[in-house]
Amino acid sequence: MLEFFASAYFLGILLMVGGVIFFFYIFFLSWYEGYPRKFWTACLTYESDKEQQSLVRFIWLFAWILTTVGSLVTALNLRSIPHTFWWIFAQTLYGIVLVWMFAKCCVAAVILVQYIGLGIIRIKDWIFHDKALFSRKIKAKPLQR
């Protein structure tokens, strides 16, 4: 049992977990701090804050490096696949996509729970406080001369 924790396969998994954590930072920052909000792509340009932009770009690069190296180490030490170039390449690509999708799905779950909570609050205000369920858009009137 303890041999697993000392193996290179476990090191690859730890590197991939580090990639997931750094991707969390980038994806949450893209959703909550970036304007306009971006879910599928990461916001790497912050015109108002150059220090945050350099930090985000460094973390973005570090996340990809951790994910790629971790996935490659995991694929090289996986005993269930043949050790040929294409099998290792396919397993490495699978690991990279798996890390990216896991981070995206967790961010999507947080956003979904947030919107469900906001919807429940809006329904509660509609029922108990007689507020409008849907906000009405006021049409802009043309300027009169």
C-alpha positions in Angstrom: 0.0 0.0 0.0 2.7 2.5 0.9 4.5 1.6 -2.4 1.8 3.4 -4.3 2.5 6.7 -2.5 6.2 6.4 -3.4 5.6 5.6 -7.0 6.0 7.9 -10.0 2.4 7.3 -11.0 1.3 9.0 -7.7 3.6 11.9 -8.4 2.0 12.3 -11.8 -1.5 12.3 -10.2 -0.3 14.9 -7.7 1.0 17.1 -10.5 -2.3 16.8 -12.3 -4.1 17.8 -9.1 -1.9 20.9 -8.9 -2.9 21.7 -12.5 -6.6 21.4 -11.5 -6.1 23.8 -8.5 -4.3 26.4 -10.7 -7.0 26.0 -13.4 -9.6 26.7 -10.7 -8.0 30.0 -9.9 -7.9 31.0 -13.6 -11.5 29.9 -14.4 -13.0 31.5 -11.3 -11.1 34.7 -12.0 -12.3 34.7 -15.6 -15.9 34.3 -14.5 -16.0 36.6 -11.5 -13.4 39.2 -12.2 -13.1 39.3 -16.0 -15.3 41.6 -18.0 -17.1 40.4 -20.0 -17.6 37.2 -18.2 -16.0 34.2 -20.0 -16.7 30.6 -19.2 -15.2 28.6 -22.0 -12.2 30.8 -22.5 -9.9 32.2 -19.9 -9.6 36.0 -19.5 -5.8 36.6 -19.6 -5.9 40.4 -20.2 -6.7 42.8 -17.5 -6.1 46.3 -18.8 -6.6 48.1 -15.5 -4.3 45.9 -13.5 -1.0 44.9 -15.1 0.3 43.0 -12.0 -2.8 40.8 -11.9 -2.4 40.2 -15.7 1.2 39.0 -15.3 0.2 36.8 -12.3 -2.7 35.3 -14.2 -0.6 34.6 -17.3 2.1 32.9 -15.1 -0.5 30.7 -13.3 -2.1 29.8 -16.7 1.3 28.7 -18.1 2.2 26.9 -14.8 -1.2 25.1 -14.8 -0.6 23.8 -18.4 2.9 22.7 -17.5 1.8 20.9 -14.4 -1.0 19.2 -16.2 1.1 18.2 -19.2 4.0 16.9 -17.1 1.7 15.1 -14.7 -0.3 13.5 -17.4 2.9 12.4 -19.2 4.4 10.9 -16.0 1.1 9.1 -15.3 0.9 7.7 -18.9 4.5 6.5 -18.8 3.9 4.7 -15.5 0.5 3.2 -16.4 0.8 -0.6 -16.6 -2.5 -1.2 -18.4 -1.4 0.3 -21.7 1.3 -0.8 -24.1 4.4 1.4 -24.0 4.4 2.7 -27.5 4.5 6.3 -28.6 0.9 6.5 -29.8 -0.6 4.9 -26.7 1.4 7.2 -24.4 0.5 10.2 -26.5 -3.2 9.3 -26.4 -3.1 8.7 -22.6 -1.3 12.0 -22.1 -3.9 13.8 -24.2 -6.7 12.1 -22.3 -5.2 13.2 -19.0 -4.9 16.8 -20.1 -8.5 16.9 -21.3 -9.6 15.1 -18.1 -8.0 17.8 -15.9 -9.4 20.6 -17.9 -12.9 19.2 -18.0 -12.9 18.4 -14.3 -11.9 22.0 -13.5 -14.6 23.4 -15.9 -17.3 21.1 -14.4 -16.5 22.2 -10.9 -16.7 25.8 -11.9 -20.0 25.2 -13.7 -21.4 23.5 -10.6 -20.5 26.4 -8.4 -22.1 28.9 -10.9 -25.2 26.7 -11.2 -25.6 26.5 -7.4 -25.1 30.3 -7.2 -27.8 30.9 -9.8 -30.2 28.5 -8.1 -29.7 30.3 -4.8 -30.3 33.7 -6.5 -33.5 32.3 -8.1 -34.8 31.0 -4.8 -34.1 34.4 -3.2 -36.0 36.1 -6.1 -39.0 33.7 -5.7 -39.0 34.3 -1.9 -39.1 38.1 -2.5 -41.9 37.6 -5.0 -44.0 35.5 -2.6 -43.4 37.3 0.7 -42.4 40.9 -0.2 -44.5 41.4 -3.4 -41.5 42.3 -5.6 -41.5 41.7 -9.3 -40.4 38.2 -10.3 -38.9 39.5 -13.5 -37.4 42.9 -13.8 -38.9 45.1 -16.4 -36.7 46.8 -19.0 -37.6 50.4 -19.4 -37.4 51.5 -23.0 -35.3 54.5 -23.7 -37.3 57.4 -25.1 -35.7 59.4 -27.9 -34.5 62.9 -27.0 -37.0 65.6 -27.9 -35.7 68.9 -29.2 
